Amino acid sequence: MPERKHILQSKEQRNILFIVSNPASLKGFPLGFYAEELTHPLFEFLKTGYRVTIASPKGGKVEYDFISNPESEQTQAPNDLITIGFNHHHELGKLMEDTPSIDEVNSSDFDAVFVVGGGAPMITFKDDTNLHQFIADFYEQGKVIATICHGSCLLLWTALSNGELLINGKTWTGFSDAEEKISDDAVGMKVFDQTIESEALKNPNTTFEAAGPFEPFAIKDGHLITGQQQNSSVLVAQMVIEELLNHKN
């Protein structure tokens, strides 16, 4: 029998909140968020008919990791046409100039939150208890939580109202140690002293899984959806759409 597939679409209006990191720096390198992990899922949601909002923990201007910006001289993604289109769109590109903070958005207005990765989350998310609380509250409302790549580091520190980590009892993924080594070798130094996978493995109450380096891979466990890295961004978006199609108001 022939295999048939279709693009997931919804007649229901849904609202997706993207959270991207505020800029940071580490060991002399400027850090931001990974472009494709925002722009490609955002494009999937727009095609489906969803509304999108881009926020950051502190608000204000946000920036890409320079290696992920296809219009940067040091880009590793020169053919990322979706991000180029986003950058030059008459409305979308301007959204990065002045993002609302998470204090300025109401979780009740959104059906899903999508936490974007990149280098900066590893620095800015760890001690941001306000962000941890925001995600915990969102999760305890039974809404969809999606994280990707280094954005999944947020799950290492997010505790629910009962004091248990959100990831306890969950199977999830994020940027793997094998991928960290490839990235470290590329720049000639160890970038992050602590990694998502190594920290996750210290927790006996959670299960961290990863596919081969830079293979598209995502996991859905309940209404938590996680993706391994940028090549998983569309896969995660499609899983969010499917979950929302199956999860009626």
VOVO-946380 format. One record per residue (C-alpha): residue number from 1; residue in three letters; x, y, z. Coordinates in steps of 0.2 Angstrom, whole numbers. Layout:
N
[NUM,"ALA",[X,Y,Z]]
...
This chain:
249
[1,"MET",[0,0,0]]
[2,"PRO",[7,17,-4]]
[3,"GLU",[11,29,11]]
[4,"ARG",[1,45,11]]
[5,"LYS",[6,60,22]]
[6,"HIS",[-2,77,24]]
[7,"ILE",[3,94,32]]
[8,"LEU",[-5,96,49]]
[9,"GLN",[-18,110,49]]
[10,"SER",[-30,117,62]]
[11,"LYS",[-46,126,60]]
[12,"GLU",[-45,131,78]]
[13,"GLN",[-35,147,82]]
[14,"ARG",[-21,143,94]]
[15,"ASN",[-8,155,102]]
[16,"ILE",[10,150,104]]
[17,"LEU",[22,159,115]]
[18,"PHE",[41,158,110]]
[19,"ILE",[53,161,124]]
[20,"VAL",[71,166,118]]
[21,"SER",[86,170,129]]
[22,"ASN",[92,187,132]]
[23,"PRO",[110,190,126]]
[24,"ALA",[124,184,136]]
[25,"SER",[143,181,135]]
[26,"LEU",[155,167,140]]
[27,"LYS",[174,165,138]]
[28,"GLY",[174,180,127]]
[29,"PHE",[161,175,115]]
[30,"PRO",[144,184,113]]
[31,"LEU",[129,172,115]]
[32,"GLY",[111,173,109]]
[33,"PHE",[98,160,104]]
[34,"TYR",[99,149,89]]
[35,"ALA",[90,156,74]]
[36,"GLU",[83,141,66]]
[37,"GLU",[76,135,82]]
[38,"LEU",[64,150,82]]
[39,"THR",[61,154,64]]
[40,"HIS",[58,136,57]]
[41,"PRO",[45,131,71]]
[42,"LEU",[37,149,69]]
[43,"PHE",[35,146,51]]
[44,"GLU",[26,129,54]]
[45,"PHE",[14,137,66]]
[46,"LEU",[10,152,55]]
[47,"LYS",[7,139,40]]
[48,"THR",[-5,130,52]]
[49,"GLY",[-15,146,56]]
[50,"TYR",[-8,149,73]]
[51,"ARG",[-4,166,81]]
[52,"VAL",[14,168,88]]
[53,"THR",[22,179,101]]
[54,"ILE",[41,181,105]]
[55,"ALA",[45,185,123]]
[56,"SER",[61,184,133]]
[57,"PRO",[64,182,152]]
[58,"LYS",[70,201,154]]
[59,"GLY",[62,208,138]]
[60,"GLY",[70,220,126]]
[61,"LYS",[81,217,111]]
[62,"VAL",[87,199,108]]
[63,"GLU",[100,192,96]]
[64,"TYR",[104,176,87]]
[65,"ASP",[120,166,90]]
[66,"PHE",[131,173,76]]
[67,"ILE",[135,156,69]]
[68,"SER",[116,153,66]]
[69,"ASN",[112,169,57]]
[70,"PRO",[113,165,39]]
[71,"GLU",[118,184,35]]
[72,"SER",[133,183,47]]
[73,"GLU",[150,182,40]]
[74,"GLN",[154,168,52]]
[75,"THR",[137,158,49]]
[76,"GLN",[136,140,49]]
[77,"ALA",[119,140,40]]
[78,"PRO",[121,151,25]]
[79,"ASN",[107,142,16]]
[80,"ASP",[94,145,30]]
[81,"LEU",[81,154,18]]
[82,"ILE",[67,153,31]]
[83,"THR",[78,164,43]]
[84,"ILE",[83,176,29]]
[85,"GLY",[64,178,25]]
[86,"PHE",[61,181,44]]
[87,"ASN",[74,194,45]]
[88,"HIS",[67,204,31]]
[89,"HIS",[49,202,34]]
[90,"HIS",[40,219,36]]
[91,"GLU",[34,213,53]]
[92,"LEU",[42,198,60]]
[93,"GLY",[60,204,59]]
[94,"LYS",[55,218,70]]
[95,"LEU",[49,207,84]]
[96,"MET",[67,204,90]]
[97,"GLU",[70,223,93]]
[98,"ASP",[59,224,108]]
[99,"THR",[52,208,115]]
[100,"PRO",[40,208,130]]
[101,"SER",[47,201,146]]
[102,"ILE",[38,185,153]]
[103,"ASP",[31,197,167]]
[104,"GLU",[22,206,153]]
[105,"VAL",[13,191,146]]
[106,"ASN",[-1,181,153]]
[107,"SER",[1,162,152]]
[108,"SER",[-18,160,151]]
[109,"ASP",[-17,168,134]]
[110,"PHE",[-7,154,126]]
[111,"ASP",[-10,136,122]]
[112,"ALA",[9,131,121]]
[113,"VAL",[26,138,125]]
[114,"PHE",[41,134,114]]
[115,"VAL",[58,137,123]]
[116,"VAL",[72,140,110]]
[117,"GLY",[90,135,112]]
[118,"GLY",[107,142,108]]
[119,"GLY",[121,146,119]]
[120,"ALA",[114,160,130]]
[121,"PRO",[101,149,139]]
[122,"MET",[115,139,147]]
[123,"ILE",[120,156,155]]
[124,"THR",[104,165,158]]
[125,"PHE",[91,152,162]]
[126,"LYS",[100,143,177]]
[127,"ASP",[97,156,191]]
[128,"ASP",[81,164,183]]
[129,"THR",[69,157,196]]
[130,"ASN",[55,169,189]]
[131,"LEU",[57,159,172]]
[132,"HIS",[57,143,181]]
[133,"GLN",[41,147,190]]
[134,"PHE",[33,153,174]]
[135,"ILE",[36,137,165]]
[136,"ALA",[31,127,180]]
[137,"ASP",[14,136,181]]
[138,"PHE",[11,134,163]]
[139,"TYR",[15,115,164]]
[140,"GLU",[3,113,179]]
[141,"GLN",[-11,121,169]]
[142,"GLY",[-10,106,158]]
[143,"LYS",[-3,116,143]]
[144,"VAL",[10,110,130]]
[145,"ILE",[28,114,135]]
[146,"ALA",[41,112,121]]
[147,"THR",[60,114,123]]
[148,"ILE",[74,112,110]]
[149,"CYS",[93,110,111]]
[150,"HIS",[101,120,124]]
[151,"GLY",[83,127,128]]
[152,"SER",[80,110,137]]
[153,"CYS",[93,115,150]]
[154,"LEU",[78,125,158]]
[155,"LEU",[71,108,163]]
[156,"LEU",[86,104,174]]
[157,"TRP",[80,118,186]]
[158,"THR",[61,120,184]]
[159,"ALA",[52,113,200]]
[160,"LEU",[33,111,201]]
[161,"SER",[23,117,216]]
[162,"ASN",[26,101,225]]
[163,"GLY",[45,104,225]]
[164,"GLU",[48,90,212]]
[165,"LEU",[58,94,197]]
[166,"LEU",[47,94,181]]
[167,"ILE",[58,81,173]]
[168,"ASN",[56,69,187]]
[169,"GLY",[47,53,180]]
[170,"LYS",[49,60,162]]
[171,"THR",[59,55,147]]
[172,"TRP",[67,69,137]]
[173,"THR",[81,76,126]]
[174,"GLY",[92,91,122]]
[175,"PHE",[109,94,116]]
[176,"SER",[119,79,119]]
[177,"ASP",[137,77,126]]
[178,"ALA",[142,70,109]]
[179,"GLU",[136,86,101]]
[180,"GLU",[145,96,114]]
[181,"LYS",[161,88,110]]
[182,"ILE",[160,91,91]]
[183,"SER",[156,109,95]]
[184,"ASP",[170,111,107]]
[185,"ASP",[182,103,95]]
[186,"ALA",[176,115,81]]
[187,"VAL",[181,130,92]]
[188,"GLY",[196,122,100]]
[189,"MET",[190,124,118]]
[190,"LYS",[177,117,131]]
[191,"VAL",[163,130,130]]
[192,"PHE",[152,124,144]]
[193,"ASP",[159,116,160]]
[194,"GLN",[142,108,164]]
[195,"THR",[131,100,150]]
[196,"ILE",[113,95,149]]
[197,"GLU",[116,77,147]]
[198,"SER",[129,76,161]]
[199,"GLU",[118,85,173]]
[200,"ALA",[103,75,168]]
[201,"LEU",[112,59,171]]
[202,"LYS",[115,64,189]]
[203,"ASN",[96,63,192]]
[204,"PRO",[91,45,195]]
[205,"ASN",[72,50,193]]
[206,"THR",[73,56,175]]
[207,"THR",[78,48,159]]
[208,"PHE",[88,58,146]]
[209,"GLU",[89,50,128]]
[210,"ALA",[98,56,113]]
[211,"ALA",[100,50,95]]
[212,"GLY",[116,51,85]]
[213,"PRO",[125,68,84]]
[214,"PHE",[114,81,74]]
[215,"GLU",[101,68,69]]
[216,"PRO",[83,75,70]]
[217,"PHE",[76,68,86]]
[218,"ALA",[62,72,98]]
[219,"ILE",[52,65,112]]
[220,"LYS",[34,67,118]]
[221,"ASP",[31,62,136]]
[222,"GLY",[13,68,141]]
[223,"HIS",[12,87,136]]
[224,"LEU",[31,89,137]]
[225,"ILE",[39,89,120]]
[226,"THR",[58,90,118]]
[227,"GLY",[70,91,103]]
[228,"GLN",[88,87,103]]
[229,"GLN",[95,101,92]]
[230,"GLN",[91,113,78]]
[231,"ASN",[89,99,65]]
[232,"SER",[74,93,76]]
[233,"SER",[65,110,76]]
[234,"VAL",[52,106,63]]
[235,"LEU",[49,89,70]]
[236,"VAL",[46,97,87]]
[237,"ALA",[34,110,79]]
[238,"GLN",[24,96,71]]
[239,"MET",[23,87,87]]
[240,"VAL",[16,102,96]]
[241,"ILE",[3,105,82]]
[242,"GLU",[-2,87,83]]
[243,"GLU",[-4,88,102]]
[244,"LEU",[-14,103,101]]
[245,"LEU",[-25,95,88]]
[246,"ASN",[-28,81,100]]
[247,"HIS",[-30,92,115]]
[248,"LYS",[-46,102,114]]
[249,"ASN",[-50,117,125]]
